[in-house]
Amino acid sequence: MKNIENSGKAVGLLIAAVYLLFFRGNQVFEWVLIGSVLLTVGIPHGSLDHLLTNPNLNKNGLLNFILKYIGIILCYILIWILLPVPALIIFLLMSAYHFGQSHFLNVSLTYHQKSTYFFTGVFYLSVILWGDYSNTALILNTIAPVDEYEIFGWPVILASFSISNFLVFKSQSGKGVLLMIEMVFLGTLLYYLPLLVGFILYFGFWHALPSMNVEYKALKKHFSKKPFTRFVGKMVPFTAISIVGIVLVIALLYPRSEPEELVLLFFVLISLISAPHVWFMNRFLEAKKMDVNNSLKP
C-alpha cells in the first residue's frame, strides 16, 4: 500500500475529470460511482475499529467493543427520532472534525490541533454542501427548512478557509503552503461537482483511503504472514454486516419514500455507523501521535 494516498487522490481527480467531461448529469454513472467507492473503501475503512486500540483483542474484549458500538448507535438513533435537527447538527460537526483530522494523519500540529481539524473539515464540507445547494436543500428540507441559509455559503467557506490556513501556518509554515494549494484546487473542484459526486469522491479518496492506509501501517506488524491479505480479511465481517444492514433498511422503506428522503435516510444510516467510528478512530490517532511525540523526546 505504498504511496496509496497520493495514488488514490490521483484516481479521484481522474474520475472527477471523466465525469465532468463525459458523464455530467448521468445518474447511472453517479450511483455506480457511489456504490463502488462505498463498497471498496468507504464502509471498509471503519470496519477495523475493534483492532485499532488492541490488535490482539480476545472474545471478551470483542464483546465489550460490540456493546459499546451498539450503545453509541442506539443513543444516536434516539436523538435522530426525538431531535432530528440537533442530530443533523451533531452529524455535520462530527463529520467536519473527522474529515479535517484525516488531512493531518502524518502531520504534527503544535498550535490548536483540534481547531485545525475542525475548521479544515468545515471548509471541505461547506464547499460540497453549498456548491450544489439546491440538492442540499431538497434533501435537508425533509428535516427543517434550510433555503434561507444559502446566503451563508461564501461567508462560511471563506472564514473556514482563512482560519484553517492561519492555524496550520502557526504550526507548520511549510506544510501550510501545500495545504492552501490543495484547499484552493480541491475546494474549487468539489464546489462545481454535484452534491453526491463531490461528497463520495472526497469521502472515498481524501478521507477513507488515507485512513485505511494508516490503519494498515499500524496493524501489518501484527500479521506475520501475508499482512495485506489478512488485513483485507479482517475487514470483511463488519463491512458485510454494515452493508447488509443499510441495504435492508433502505429496501424496507423504499416503496413509500421519495428519492430525496431515501438519500437523507442513507446519510442518517451512515451517521449511525460513523458516530462510534469517529470516537474509536480519534482515540487511535491521538494515541499514535502521542507515541510518536514520546519517541522524539530526549
Secondary structure, 3 states (H helix, E strand, C coil): CCCHHHHHHHHHHHHHHHHHHHHCCCHHHHHHHHHHHHHHHHCHHHCCHHHHCCCCCCHHHHHHHHHHHHHHHHHHHHHHHHCHHHHHHHHHHHHHHHHHHHHHCCCCCCCCHHHHHHHHHHHHHHHHHHHCHHHHHHHHCCCCCCHHHHHHHHHHHHHHHHHHHHHHHHHCHHHHHHHHHHHHHHHHHHHHCCHHHHHHHHHHHHHHHHHHHHHHHHHHHHCCCCHHHHHHHHHHHHHHHHHHHHHHHHHHHHHHCCHHHHHHHHHHHHHHHHHHHHHHHHHHHHHHHHHHHHHHCC
